[in-house]
């Protein structure tokens, strides 16, 4: 079969005989003349079969998604279709062969498919026949090809690292794999190639990359699946600016090549973590609109309003956002809904003011003239502005207002869908306090270098102010990449783990490869890992990562097509020396 692709046939081929193969996307019988929309990977081409054609009976028996081969002459179409690449021509069938039939479909192969996501995932091999999903996967291929070439051009060497590795405390749960040869012991799937890429630096590769699969046993969500891919890279003899410059080039060049949206120019705006939290209430701020968080605690330092007075006495804060010229867009019911939203984000409540000649709102009557005038001045208020205020503990106030800011921005249509606004969040804290477990933990990557090196850990009474050479790339409120300058000093590395509760002996045991390798001449190094799936998700305006992956698990984490996770056969469990014990139910 000398099959050619549909899209390779055009008006220049009129009069030629070609052989095509694919699926029947649609069949139409117009008074005896049968039209077949033949679909292959490249697109649709129209095939015609006349009533006196020897293939007529075969053509009449065709159903959607039959697999066929057609040989015929290329004709110029009388009524052209400008929506098709092949819309100027059609194929008059001389030979028509059914290569395979198709049973009744669980859903139609159309762009706007009317079925559940779970059903689409169960029959994913049908789902990826749809143009929208097929085009996403073809674009994914083009982007990966482009990124690989870019990394080669930048002097990086591609190296694949193991999938079966050792479990390590990196923040998320590991997927573990039992060993048959070593009963009772387990491999782990890598959350990222973190240790391997650092060992490659010790090995002298200096500039490494790979398109790395990463596995994390976390609850799936729109922007996170159990398995994802990242452009993993590491560089030796660099500082933070060197790594950031490479990251900026990757993101800017990829977005401008594959997206029609306006991309923020280089250099990207850099925002310290502390400022991002203070101003936007998030370490992944959406910069497509302003509406920054303002601290108005000082305005109420002498207030008689009991709620604010109590907050200040308890060392809390009072912060606000201003929706410009939006007071008339929110009814009382709308504001009640915003209050419920704020409470769902752990805020104790939401106060609001509508600015007009007469100031109204939930706290208008309890504020004095001085406080109102101070608010007008500090917040630069104008008529028809809406002021939204949350008070309480700093962490809760900042987080709740940050999420409220995004909701109001969405409500008012301020998030321009035609912009890709990138920034870099840096100077992350090395540690953060885990209130649930009442202990200090790493804020981000435990292998990051603290500002000041090991001497930073002299300030054990001021852990929250120890900063790390750690950074994230953020686009439109999405974390796109994490990176850092690594800590290549073993004593400093061990000290960091000791602070969060891991004795040096345990750290050395868990990360034996690093603590051995670094003794043999480890260069200063750093790197980052742009997320491939999120990159494509933003370029294609897709709602979740599952729309840019070929065979993803469902939102519940199950692979509905392959039937995993699944039970093992008894003989498999016996080989692995694994037994399950049923827990006694106390209610039985």
C-alpha positions in Angstrom: 0.0 0.0 0.0 1.6 3.3 -1.1 -0.6 5.4 1.0 -0.2 9.2 1.1 -1.5 11.6 3.7 -4.8 13.5 3.0 -3.3 16.9 3.4 -0.6 16.2 0.8 -3.2 16.2 -1.9 -4.1 19.6 -3.4 -5.3 21.3 -6.6 -1.9 20.6 -8.3 -2.7 16.9 -8.2 -5.9 17.1 -10.2 -6.0 14.2 -12.7 -3.6 12.1 -10.8 -4.5 8.7 -9.1 -3.8 8.4 -5.4 -4.2 5.9 -2.7 -5.5 7.1 0.7 -6.4 5.3 3.9 -8.1 6.3 7.1 -11.4 6.4 9.0 -14.9 7.3 7.8 -15.6 10.5 9.7 -19.0 10.9 8.0 -21.0 9.4 5.1 -23.8 11.3 3.2 -26.1 9.9 0.6 -27.4 12.7 -1.7 -29.8 11.1 -4.1 -27.7 8.1 -4.8 -24.4 10.0 -4.9 -22.4 9.0 -1.8 -20.0 11.4 -0.2 -17.4 10.1 2.3 -15.4 12.3 4.6 -12.2 10.3 5.0 -10.1 11.2 8.0 -6.4 10.5 8.7 -4.0 12.1 11.1 -3.5 15.1 8.7 -7.1 15.9 8.2 -10.3 15.3 6.1 -10.6 14.7 2.4 -13.9 14.1 0.5 -14.4 10.9 -1.5 -17.3 10.5 -4.0 -18.9 7.3 -5.2 -21.4 7.4 -8.1 -24.4 5.0 -8.2 -22.9 3.2 -11.3 -19.5 2.8 -9.5 -18.5 -0.9 -8.9 -17.7 0.1 -5.3 -21.2 1.6 -4.7 -22.5 -1.3 -2.6 -19.4 -1.3 -0.4 -19.7 2.5 0.0 -23.4 2.2 0.9 -22.5 -0.3 3.7 -20.0 2.1 5.4 -20.6 3.4 8.9 -18.8 6.0 10.9 -15.2 5.0 11.9 -14.9 2.1 9.5 -11.3 1.9 8.4 -11.0 2.0 4.6 -8.5 2.3 1.8 -9.4 4.3 -1.3 -7.7 4.5 -4.7 -9.1 7.1 -7.1 -8.6 10.1 -9.3 -8.2 13.6 -7.9 -10.9 16.0 -9.2 -11.4 19.7 -8.7 -14.5 20.3 -6.5 -17.3 22.4 -8.0 -18.3 23.7 -4.5 -15.1 24.3 -2.6 -14.8 24.1 1.2 -12.5 26.9 2.5 -12.6 25.3 6.0 -10.6 22.3 4.8 -7.0 22.2 3.7 -8.2 19.8 0.9 -11.3 21.8 0.2 -10.5 22.5 -3.4 -10.4 18.9 -4.5 -12.1 15.5 -4.0 -11.4 11.8 -4.8 -13.5 9.8 -7.2 -13.1 6.3 -6.0 -11.9 3.6 -8.4 -11.1 1.0 -5.6 -12.7 0.9 -2.2 -11.6 -1.6 0.4 -12.9 -2.1 4.0 -9.8 -2.7 6.2 -11.8 -3.0 9.4 -15.3 -2.3 10.7 -16.5 -0.5 13.8 -19.0 -1.4 16.4 -21.5 1.1 17.9 -19.4 4.0 19.4 -19.6 4.9 23.1 -19.6 8.6 21.9 -19.3 10.4 18.6 -15.9 11.5 17.3 -16.7 15.2 17.1 -14.9 18.2 18.6 -17.8 19.2 21.0 -18.3 15.7 22.3 -21.4 15.1 24.5 -20.1 12.7 27.1 -18.5 12.6 30.5 -14.7 13.0 30.9 -14.6 9.6 32.6 -16.2 8.0 29.5 -13.7 9.8 27.2 -10.8 8.6 29.3 -12.1 5.0 29.3 -12.1 5.0 25.5 -9.1 7.4 25.2 -8.0 5.8 21.9 -11.3 7.0 20.4 -11.0 10.4 22.2 -7.6 11.2 20.6 -9.2 10.8 17.2 -11.0 14.1 17.8 -9.4 17.1 16.2 -9.0 19.1 19.4 -7.2 16.4 21.4 -5.2 15.2 18.4 -4.0 18.7 17.7 -3.0 19.1 21.3 -0.8 16.0 21.1 0.7 17.0 17.8 1.5 20.4 19.3 3.1 18.7 22.3 5.3 16.8 19.9 6.3 20.0 18.1 7.1 21.8 21.4 9.2 18.9 22.7 11.1 18.8 19.4 11.7 22.6 19.7 12.8 22.4 23.3 15.3 19.6 22.6 16.8 21.6 19.8 17.0 24.7 21.9 18.8 22.8 24.7 21.2 21.3 22.2 21.9 24.8 20.8 22.6 26.1 24.3 25.2 23.5 24.8 23.3 21.1 27.1 23.8 17.3 27.0 20.7 15.1 27.2 21.0 12.3 29.8 18.3 9.9 30.9 18.2 9.0 34.6 16.6 6.0 36.3 12.9 5.5 36.8 13.4 2.9 39.6 15.2 4.7 42.4 15.2 5.1 46.2 12.5 6.8 48.3 13.5 10.2 49.7 11.7 12.9 51.7 11.0 15.5 49.0 7.7 16.9 50.1 5.2 14.6 48.3 4.4 10.9 48.7 6.4 8.5 46.7 5.0 5.8 44.5 6.8 2.6 45.6 7.6 -0.6 43.8 8.2 -3.8 45.7 11.4 -5.8 44.9 11.2 -9.5 44.2 14.9 -10.0 44.6 15.1 -8.2 47.9 11.9 -9.1 49.8 10.6 -6.4 52.1 12.5 -3.7 50.2 11.1 -1.2 47.7 12.1 1.0 44.9 10.5 4.4 44.4 9.5 6.2 41.3 11.2 9.6 41.1 9.3 12.7 42.1 12.0 14.5 40.1 15.6 13.6 39.0 16.9 15.9 41.8 19.7 13.8 43.1 20.7 12.3 39.8 21.2 15.7 38.1 23.3 16.9 41.0 25.5 13.7 40.6 25.8 14.5 36.9 27.3 17.8 38.0 29.8 16.0 40.2 30.5 13.8 37.1 31.6 16.9 35.2 28.7 17.2 32.6 28.3 20.9 33.5 25.1 21.4 31.4 22.5 18.5 31.5 18.9 18.2 30.5 16.2 15.7 29.9 12.4 15.6 29.3 11.9 13.8 32.6 8.8 11.9 33.8 8.0 12.7 37.4 5.7 10.7 39.7 3.9 12.0 42.9 1.3 10.2 44.9 -0.9 13.3 45.4 -4.6 13.9 44.9 -5.1 14.9 41.2 -6.5 18.3 40.4 -6.8 20.5 37.3 -3.1 21.4 37.2 -1.7 18.3 38.7 -1.7 14.6 37.7 0.0 11.6 39.2 2.6 11.5 36.3 3.8 14.6 34.6 6.8 15.8 32.5 9.3 18.5 33.0 12.2 20.0 31.1 14.8 19.1 33.8 18.1 21.0 33.5 21.2 21.6 35.7 24.3 23.8 35.2 27.7 24.0 36.9 29.7 27.1 37.8 26.7 29.3 37.7 24.9 31.8 39.9 21.2 32.5 40.1 21.2 35.0 37.3 22.7 32.5 34.9 20.0 30.0 35.6 17.2 32.6 35.4 18.5 33.9 32.0 18.3 30.4 30.6 14.7 30.0 32.0 13.6 33.3 30.6 14.9 32.3 27.1 13.1 29.0 27.3 9.8 30.4 28.3 9.8 33.6 26.2 11.0 31.8 23.0 8.6 28.9 23.4 5.5 31.1 24.2 6.2 33.6 21.4 6.7 30.7 18.8 3.7 28.6 19.7 1.2 31.1 21.1 -0.6 34.0 19.4 -1.0 35.8 22.8 1.0 38.8 24.0 4.0 37.6 26.0 5.5 39.8 28.7 8.9 41.0 27.5 12.3 40.0 28.9 13.6 40.4 31.5 10.6 39.2 33.4 9.6 41.0 36.5 11.3 39.7 39.7 9.4 39.7 42.9 10.7 38.6 46.3 8.5 35.9 47.9 7.7 38.2 50.9 6.6 41.0 48.6 4.5 38.5 46.5 2.6 37.4 49.6 2.2 41.0 50.9 1.1 42.5 47.7 -0.8 39.6 45.9 -1.5 37.1 48.7 0.1 34.4 46.7 3.6 33.1 45.6 2.1 32.6 42.1 0.4 35.9 41.4 -1.6 36.6 38.3 -0.2 39.9 37.1 -2.6 40.5 34.3 -4.5 43.0 36.5 -3.5 45.3 39.3 -5.8 45.2 42.4 -3.0 44.8 44.9 -3.4 44.2 48.6 -3.0 47.3 50.8 -2.2 47.2 54.5 -4.6 49.6 56.3 -3.8 48.5 59.8 -2.3 51.9 60.7 -5.5 53.7 59.7 -7.3 51.9 62.6 -4.7 52.2 65.3 -7.1 54.3 67.5 -10.3 52.9 66.2 -13.4 52.4 68.4 -14.7 49.7 66.1 -14.5 46.6 68.3 -13.7 44.0 65.6 -10.7 45.9 64.2 -9.6 47.0 67.7 -9.5 43.4 68.9 -7.6 42.3 65.8 -4.9 44.9 66.4 -4.6 44.0 70.1 -4.1 40.4 69.1 -1.2 41.5 66.7 -3.4 40.8 63.6 -3.6 42.9 60.5 -6.3 44.7 58.5 -5.8 44.6 54.7 -7.9 45.6 51.7 -8.3 45.4 47.9 -10.0 48.0 45.8 -12.2 47.1 42.8 -12.0 50.3 40.8 -15.3 51.6 39.4 -17.1 48.4 40.4 -19.3 49.4 43.4 -22.4 49.4 41.1 -21.6 46.0 39.8 -22.1 44.2 43.1 -25.5 43.9 44.7 -26.1 43.0 48.3 -26.5 39.4 47.3 -23.2 39.5 45.4 -21.4 40.9 48.4 -23.0 38.2 50.6 -21.6 35.6 48.2 -18.1 37.3 48.4 -18.4 37.1 52.2 -19.2 33.4 52.0 -16.2 32.9 49.7 -13.9 34.7 52.1 -15.1 32.6 55.0 -14.5 29.5 52.9 -10.8 30.6 52.8 -10.7 30.7 56.6 -11.3 34.5 56.9 -13.6 35.4 59.9 -15.6 37.7 57.6 -15.6 40.4 55.0 -16.2 44.1 55.4 -16.9 46.3 52.5 -17.4 50.0 51.5 -19.0 51.5 48.4 -17.4 54.9 47.7 -19.8 57.6 46.4 -20.9 61.0 47.6 -22.5 59.0 50.4 -20.3 56.1 51.6 -22.3 53.0 52.2 -21.4 49.4 53.2 -21.2 47.0 56.0 -18.9 49.1 58.2 -19.7 52.6 56.9 -21.6 53.6 60.1 -18.9 52.6 62.5 -16.1 54.5 60.9 -15.3 58.1 61.9 -14.4 60.9 59.5 -10.7 60.6 60.1 -10.7 56.9 59.2 -12.7 57.5 56.1 -10.5 60.3 54.9 -7.4 58.2 55.7 -8.8 55.4 53.6 -9.6 57.7 50.7 -6.1 59.0 50.8 -4.2 55.7 51.3 -6.2 53.7 48.9 -6.6 56.6 46.3 -10.4 56.1 46.3 -12.7 57.5 43.7 -16.5 57.4 43.2 -17.9 54.0 42.5 -14.9 52.1 44.0 -15.6 49.0 46.0 -13.3 48.4 49.0 -13.1 44.8 50.4 -11.5 44.4 53.8 -10.4 41.3 55.7 -8.8 41.4 59.2 -7.2 38.8 61.4 -4.0 36.7 61.6 -1.6 37.8 58.8 -1.3 34.4 57.1 -5.1 34.0 56.8 -5.7 37.6 55.7 -3.1 37.5 53.0 -4.2 34.1 51.6 -7.9 34.9 51.7 -7.5 38.3 50.1 -5.2 36.8 47.4 -7.9 34.3 46.5 -10.6 37.0 46.7 -8.6 39.2 44.4 -8.6 36.4 41.8 -12.3 35.9 42.1 -13.2 39.6 41.8 -10.8 39.9 38.9 -12.6 37.0 37.2 -16.0 38.5 38.0 -15.1 41.8 36.4 -13.4 40.3 33.4 -10.0 41.7 34.2 -7.9 38.6 33.4 -7.1 39.2 29.8 -7.1 35.8 28.0 -4.9 37.1 25.3 -1.9 37.8 27.6 0.8 35.6 29.0 2.2 37.6 31.9 5.4 36.0 33.3 7.3 36.8 36.5 10.0 35.3 38.7 9.4 34.8 42.4 12.7 34.5 44.3 14.2 34.8 47.7 11.9 32.1 49.2 12.2 31.4 52.9 14.4 28.4 53.6 11.9 27.2 56.3 8.3 27.7 57.2 6.4 26.7 60.4 4.1 23.8 60.0 1.2 24.7 62.4 -0.5 21.3 62.1 2.6 19.4 63.3 3.9 22.3 65.3 7.4 22.1 63.8 9.6 23.8 61.3 9.8 22.3 57.8 11.4 23.2 54.4 9.5 25.9 52.6 10.6 24.6 49.2 13.5 22.5 48.0 15.7 21.1 50.9 18.7 21.1 48.6 18.7 24.8 48.0 21.6 27.0 49.1 20.7 29.5 51.9 21.8 33.1 51.6 25.1 33.3 53.5 25.7 29.5 53.3 26.2 27.6 56.5 26.5 30.8 58.5 22.8 31.5 57.9 22.1 28.7 60.3 23.7 30.6 63.1 20.4 32.4 63.5 18.3 29.5 64.8 16.1 31.9 66.7 15.2 33.7 63.5 14.5 30.8 61.1 11.7 32.5 59.2 14.1 35.2 57.9 16.6 32.8 56.5 16.3 33.1 52.7 17.2 30.6 50.0 18.5 30.9 46.5 15.2 29.4 45.4 12.9 30.7 42.7 9.7 29.9 40.7 8.7 31.0 37.2 5.0 32.0 37.3 2.6 32.7 34.4 -1.0 33.9 34.8 -1.2 32.6 38.3 0.3 29.2 37.4 3.6 27.9 38.8 5.6 27.0 35.6 9.0 26.0 37.0 10.9 25.7 40.2 14.6 26.1 40.5 17.5 26.9 42.8 21.2 27.2 43.4 22.0 24.0 45.2 23.8 23.6 48.5 27.0 21.8 47.7 28.4 22.1 51.2 27.7 18.9 53.1 27.8 20.4 56.6 25.4 23.1 55.5 23.1 20.6 53.8 23.0 18.4 56.9 22.4 21.4 59.2 19.4 22.4 57.2 17.9 18.9 57.6 18.7 18.8 61.3 16.7 22.0 61.8 13.6 20.3 60.5 14.1 17.2 62.6 16.4 14.9 60.6 19.5 13.9 62.5 22.7 14.0 60.5 23.1 10.2 60.6 19.6 9.7 59.1 20.2 12.3 56.4 23.6 10.7 55.5 21.9 7.3 55.3 18.9 8.6 53.2 21.1 10.6 50.8 24.2 8.4 50.9 24.9 9.0 47.2 25.1 12.7 47.6 27.0 12.6 50.9 29.6 10.3 49.3 29.8 12.0 45.9 30.1 15.5 47.2 33.4 14.5 49.0 35.1 14.1 45.6 35.0 17.6 44.2 31.5 19.0 43.8 31.2 22.2 41.7 28.8 24.9 42.6 25.6 24.3 40.5 22.0 25.1 40.1 19.1 24.4 37.8 15.4 24.4 37.2 12.5 22.4 35.7 9.9 24.0 33.5 6.6 22.0 33.5 5.9 20.7 30.0 2.2 19.9 30.6 1.4 23.3 32.1 3.3 25.1 29.3 1.1 23.4 26.7 -2.0 23.8 28.8 -1.5 27.6 28.8 -0.7 27.8 25.1 -3.8 25.9 24.2 -6.1 27.5 26.8 -7.0 24.1 28.2 -8.8 23.8 31.5 -6.7 20.9 32.9 -3.5 18.9 32.2 -5.5 15.9 31.2 -6.3 17.6 27.9 -2.7 17.8 26.8 -1.6 14.3 27.9 -2.2 11.2 25.8 -3.3 8.7 28.4 -3.8 10.4 31.7 -5.6 9.0 34.8 -9.0 10.3 35.7 -9.7 13.1 38.2 -9.9 10.4 40.9 -6.5 9.0 39.9 -7.8 5.8 38.3 -6.8 4.7 34.8 -10.2 3.8 33.5 -8.9 2.5 30.2 -6.2 0.1 31.6 -8.1 -0.7 34.8 -5.4 0.5 37.2 -4.7 0.5 40.1 -5.6 -3.2 40.1 -5.2 -6.2 42.4 -2.2 -8.6 41.8 -2.6 -12.3 41.2 -2.0 -14.4 44.3 1.2 -15.9 42.7 2.5 -12.4 42.1 2.0 -11.5 45.7 3.7 -14.7 46.8 6.7 -14.0 44.6 7.0 -10.5 46.1 6.6 -12.0 49.7 3.7 -9.6 50.3 0.7 -10.5 52.5 -2.4 -8.4 53.3 -3.9 -8.5 56.7 -7.5 -7.5 57.2 -7.9 -5.0 60.1 -10.5 -5.9 62.6 -13.6 -3.6 62.5 -14.3 -2.5 66.0 -18.0 -2.2 65.2 -18.3 -5.8 64.2 
